[in-house]
Amino acid sequence: MDASTPTGLIVESLTRSMVEHRLLPGAKLVEQKLATEFGVSRTLIRQALFRLSQNHLVRMEPARGAFVAAPSATEARQVFAVRRMLEAGMVRSFMAQVQPEHVKALQDHIAREADAVVQGDRRDRTVLLGDFHVLIAQLMGNTVLAHMLSDLNSRCALITMLYQTDAGASHSQEEHSAIVQAIQSGDEALVLRLMDEHLCHVEAALAPLSPGSPPGCPTHAAPPV
């Protein structure tokens, strides 16, 4: 996504509004209202909404307009399956090049996560919990991977907004902390196991999804909440 163009800036702003829970799943996106808000033509708004629909963040309905997507349980499972595959490779690459300053950046990040959870800030905690995974890719200097995870993270933000409980968010933050401790210790096998279990736990804790472990996850994946 090129945020340097007018359309890109609109896409970035609307995506952030969804991630931060200022635009809720199912909300109608009125072209004229958005055009006035951004000070642009409806043509640019239409282009931005089309791009968001390609990213599965907006649902376009003939004769009805555009709506913020409301991911189904099936889509949620598929998104997390992709993340588990993608992030396993990321962890291996990251552990081969991790530096003390990388660990410090991750520690600073999880401290902000913990504060958002304690404060009960649902919007900030969702953003920070998702950005933890993107940050690892950024620390590697892999902008393509960071963009891919950012796109998946935006879809996950809509999913967690619909399905995640407060207890699930708190548990995610604790698991991020354990992952960073394992990174600091240099134990690649442990980091891989903790990251996979973490993503399984997040998926298993999404309230309306089918009970039990997600496909590909150990049977004990769901944590007590």
C-alpha positions as CSV (number, residue, x, y, z in Angstrom):
1,M,0.0,0.0,0.0
2,D,1.5,3.3,-1.1
3,A,0.6,5.9,1.6
4,S,2.2,8.6,-0.4
5,T,-0.8,8.9,-2.8
6,P,-4.1,10.5,-1.8
7,T,-5.9,7.1,-2.3
8,G,-3.2,5.4,-0.2
9,L,-3.5,7.9,2.6
10,I,-7.3,7.3,2.7
11,V,-6.8,3.5,2.7
12,E,-4.2,3.8,5.5
13,S,-6.5,6.1,7.6
14,L,-9.6,3.9,7.2
15,T,-7.5,0.7,8.0
16,R,-6.2,2.3,11.2
17,S,-9.7,3.3,12.2
18,M,-10.8,-0.3,11.9
19,V,-7.8,-1.6,13.8
20,E,-8.4,0.9,16.5
21,H,-12.1,0.0,16.7
22,R,-13.3,3.4,15.6
23,L,-15.0,1.8,12.6
24,L,-16.8,-1.4,13.7
25,P,-17.6,-4.5,11.7
26,G,-20.8,-4.0,9.6
27,A,-20.6,-0.2,9.7
28,K,-21.8,1.5,6.5
29,L,-19.1,3.6,4.7
30,V,-20.9,6.5,3.0
31,E,-18.9,7.9,0.1
32,Q,-20.1,11.5,0.4
33,K,-19.5,11.6,4.1
34,L,-16.0,10.3,3.7
35,A,-15.3,12.6,0.8
36,T,-16.3,15.6,3.0
37,E,-14.2,14.2,5.9
38,F,-11.1,13.8,3.8
39,G,-11.6,16.8,1.6
40,V,-11.4,14.8,-1.6
41,S,-13.7,13.7,-4.5
42,R,-16.0,10.7,-4.3
43,T,-13.9,9.1,-7.0
44,L,-10.9,8.9,-4.7
45,I,-13.1,7.5,-1.9
46,R,-14.5,4.9,-4.3
47,Q,-10.9,3.9,-5.3
48,A,-9.9,3.6,-1.6
49,L,-13.0,1.5,-0.8
50,F,-12.3,-0.8,-3.7
51,R,-8.7,-1.3,-2.5
52,L,-9.9,-2.1,1.0
53,S,-12.3,-4.6,-0.5
54,Q,-9.4,-6.3,-2.2
55,N,-7.7,-6.5,1.3
56,H,-10.9,-8.1,2.6
57,L,-11.5,-5.2,5.0
58,V,-14.5,-3.8,3.2
59,R,-17.5,-5.6,1.8
60,M,-19.1,-4.1,-1.4
61,E,-22.8,-4.8,-1.9
62,P,-24.5,-3.9,-5.2
63,A,-27.1,-1.1,-4.8
64,R,-26.3,-0.9,-1.1
65,G,-22.8,0.4,-0.9
66,A,-19.7,-0.4,1.2
67,F,-19.5,-1.8,4.7
68,V,-16.7,-2.7,7.1
69,A,-16.2,-6.4,6.8
70,A,-17.5,-8.8,9.5
71,P,-15.3,-11.9,9.2
72,S,-17.0,-15.3,9.6
73,A,-15.7,-18.0,11.9
74,T,-14.4,-20.0,8.9
75,E,-12.4,-17.0,7.6
76,A,-11.0,-16.4,11.1
77,R,-9.7,-20.0,11.2
78,Q,-8.1,-19.6,7.8
79,V,-6.4,-16.3,8.7
80,F,-4.9,-17.8,11.8
81,A,-3.8,-20.9,9.9
82,V,-1.9,-18.7,7.4
83,R,-0.3,-16.7,10.3
84,R,1.0,-19.9,12.0
85,M,2.7,-21.0,8.7
86,L,4.1,-17.6,8.0
87,E,5.3,-16.7,11.5
88,A,7.1,-20.0,12.0
89,G,9.4,-19.1,9.1
90,M,9.8,-15.6,10.5
91,V,10.9,-16.8,13.9
92,R,13.6,-19.0,12.4
93,S,15.0,-16.1,10.4
94,F,14.7,-13.7,13.2
95,M,16.6,-16.0,15.7
96,A,19.4,-16.3,13.2
97,Q,20.1,-12.5,13.3
98,V,18.6,-11.3,16.6
99,Q,20.7,-8.6,18.4
100,P,20.4,-7.1,21.9
101,E,18.8,-3.9,20.6
102,H,16.1,-6.1,19.0
103,V,15.3,-7.7,22.4
104,K,15.2,-4.2,24.0
105,A,12.7,-3.0,21.3
106,L,10.5,-6.0,22.0
107,Q,10.7,-5.5,25.8
108,D,9.7,-1.9,25.4
109,H,6.8,-2.9,23.2
110,I,5.4,-5.6,25.6
111,A,5.7,-3.0,28.5
112,R,3.3,-0.8,26.5
113,E,1.0,-3.8,25.9
114,A,0.9,-4.6,29.6
115,D,0.0,-1.0,30.4
116,A,-2.9,-1.0,27.8
117,V,-4.2,-4.3,29.3
118,V,-4.1,-3.0,32.8
119,Q,-5.8,0.3,31.8
120,G,-8.5,-1.7,30.1
121,D,-7.8,0.2,26.8
122,R,-9.5,-2.1,24.3
123,R,-8.4,-0.1,21.3
124,D,-4.8,0.4,22.2
125,R,-4.3,-3.2,23.4
126,T,-5.7,-4.6,20.1
127,V,-3.3,-2.4,18.1
128,L,-0.3,-3.2,20.3
129,L,-1.0,-6.9,20.5
130,G,-1.1,-7.1,16.7
131,D,1.9,-4.8,16.2
132,F,4.1,-7.1,18.2
133,H,4.2,-9.6,15.3
134,V,4.8,-6.9,12.7
135,L,7.6,-5.4,14.9
136,I,9.6,-8.7,14.6
137,A,9.5,-8.5,10.8
138,Q,10.4,-4.8,11.0
139,L,13.4,-5.5,13.2
140,M,14.6,-8.1,10.6
141,G,14.5,-5.3,8.0
142,N,12.0,-7.3,5.9
143,T,9.5,-4.8,4.7
144,V,7.7,-7.2,2.4
145,L,7.0,-9.5,5.4
146,A,6.1,-6.6,7.6
147,H,3.5,-5.4,5.0
148,M,2.1,-9.0,4.7
149,L,1.8,-9.3,8.5
150,S,0.3,-5.8,8.7
151,D,-2.4,-6.8,6.2
152,L,-3.2,-10.0,8.1
153,N,-3.1,-8.0,11.3
154,S,-5.8,-5.7,10.0
155,R,-8.0,-8.7,9.3
156,C,-7.3,-10.1,12.7
157,A,-8.2,-6.9,14.3
158,L,-11.7,-7.2,12.9
159,I,-11.8,-10.8,14.0
160,T,-10.7,-10.1,17.6
161,M,-13.1,-7.2,17.8
162,L,-15.9,-9.6,17.1
163,Y,-14.7,-12.6,19.1
164,Q,-11.9,-11.9,21.6
165,T,-12.7,-11.7,25.3
166,D,-10.9,-9.5,27.9
167,A,-9.3,-12.6,29.4
168,G,-8.0,-13.7,26.0
169,A,-6.3,-10.3,25.5
170,S,-4.6,-10.5,28.9
171,H,-3.4,-14.0,28.2
172,S,-2.0,-12.9,24.8
173,Q,0.1,-10.2,26.4
174,E,1.5,-12.7,28.9
175,E,2.5,-15.0,26.1
176,H,4.2,-12.2,24.2
177,S,6.3,-11.6,27.3
178,A,7.2,-15.3,27.5
179,I,8.2,-15.3,23.8
180,V,10.5,-12.3,24.3
181,Q,12.1,-14.0,27.3
182,A,12.8,-17.1,25.1
183,I,14.2,-14.9,22.4
184,Q,16.5,-13.3,24.9
185,S,17.7,-16.7,26.0
186,G,18.5,-17.7,22.4
187,D,16.4,-20.9,22.5
188,E,15.0,-21.1,18.9
189,A,13.0,-24.3,19.5
190,L,11.3,-22.7,22.5
191,V,10.5,-19.5,20.7
192,L,9.0,-21.6,17.8
193,R,6.9,-23.6,20.2
194,L,5.7,-20.6,22.2
195,M,4.8,-18.6,19.0
196,D,2.8,-21.5,17.6
197,E,1.0,-22.2,20.9
198,H,0.3,-18.4,21.2
199,L,-1.4,-18.2,17.9
200,C,-3.4,-21.4,18.6
201,H,-4.4,-20.0,22.0
202,V,-5.6,-16.7,20.4
203,E,-7.7,-18.6,17.9
204,A,-9.1,-21.1,20.5
205,A,-10.1,-18.2,22.8
206,L,-12.2,-16.5,20.2
207,A,-15.6,-16.9,21.9
208,P,-18.1,-18.0,19.2
209,L,-15.8,-20.3,17.3
210,S,-16.2,-24.1,17.7
211,P,-15.0,-25.4,21.0
212,G,-11.7,-27.4,21.2
213,S,-8.4,-26.9,19.5
214,P,-8.1,-25.3,16.1
215,P,-7.0,-27.5,13.2
216,G,-3.2,-28.2,13.4
217,C,-3.0,-27.1,17.0
218,P,-2.4,-29.4,20.1
219,T,-5.5,-30.5,21.9
220,H,-4.5,-28.5,25.0
221,A,-4.3,-25.3,22.9
222,A,-7.1,-23.4,24.6
223,P,-5.9,-21.7,27.8
224,P,-8.0,-21.3,30.9
225,V,-9.8,-18.0,30.9
